[in-house]
Each structure stands twice: as structure tokens, then as C-alpha cells.
Amino acid sequence: MIGVAALAFGLVLIVEGLVYALAPSLVEQMLEALRATPVEARRTVGLLALVMGVLLVWIGKSLGA
């Protein structure tokens, strides 16, 4: 179980690191767009991402991962 969590966390860090390494100016533009987005919209997007993540993990575990 801890191994799976470490793997998942490592994969998140790889993706995040790639974004910052390959497109740092895009990150700045995304942060500006985020500042312009209302708090409720950010909260809704965050909750949707959370639900999608839980569903993907559940599907993955159901398929035997």
C-alpha cells in the first residue's frame, strides 16, 4: 500500500516537474488566469478534479492495479 502511494506521488512530481521545466512561462500565464477566476469557480473545478481522481483510482483498483 505504501509502495503504491509512493509511486502515485512520484508520478505527480514527475508531471509537475515537467511542466515547470519545459514551460515556465505557461505556468505564469496559468497563474494569472487562476487569479482572474472567481473563488467559487476554482472550488468547483477542484471538487470535480477530486471526484475524477477518486473515480480513476477506483477504476484502476477494480482492474487490478
C-alpha positions in Angstrom: 0.0 0.0 0.0 2.8 2.5 0.9 4.6 1.5 -2.3 1.5 2.4 -4.4 1.2 5.7 -2.6 4.9 6.4 -3.2 4.5 5.5 -6.9 1.5 7.8 -7.3 3.2 10.7 -5.5 6.3 10.2 -7.6 4.3 10.3 -10.8 2.6 13.5 -9.7 6.0 15.1 -9.0 7.3 14.0 -12.5 4.4 15.6 -14.3 4.6 18.7 -12.2 8.4 18.9 -12.7 8.0 18.5 -16.5 5.5 21.4 -16.6 7.9 23.7 -14.7 11.0 22.6 -16.6 9.5 22.7 -20.1 7.1 25.6 -20.0 7.7 28.0 -17.1 6.1 31.0 -18.9 3.0 28.9 -19.5 2.8 28.3 -15.7 2.9 32.1 -15.2 0.1 32.6 -17.6 -1.9 29.9 -16.0 -1.4 31.5 -12.6 -2.6 34.9 -13.9 -5.7 33.2 -15.3 -6.3 31.5 -12.0 -6.1 34.8 -10.2 -8.8 36.2 -12.5 -11.1 33.2 -11.9 -13.7 33.6 -9.1 -13.2 31.6 -6.0 -16.4 29.6 -6.4 -15.3 28.5 -9.9 -11.9 27.4 -8.6 -13.6 25.5 -5.8 -15.9 23.8 -8.3 -13.1 22.8 -10.6 -11.1 21.5 -7.6 -14.0 19.4 -6.5 -14.5 18.0 -10.0 -10.8 17.1 -10.2 -11.1 15.4 -6.8 -14.1 13.3 -7.9 -12.4 12.4 -11.2 -9.2 11.4 -9.3 -11.2 9.2 -6.9 -13.0 7.6 -9.8 -9.8 6.9 -11.7 -8.2 5.4 -8.6 -11.3 3.2 -8.0 -11.4 2.1 -11.6 -7.7 1.3 -11.5 -8.0 -0.7 -8.3 -11.0 -2.5 -9.8 -9.0 -3.5 -12.8 -6.3 -5.0 -10.6 -3.7 -2.2 -10.4 
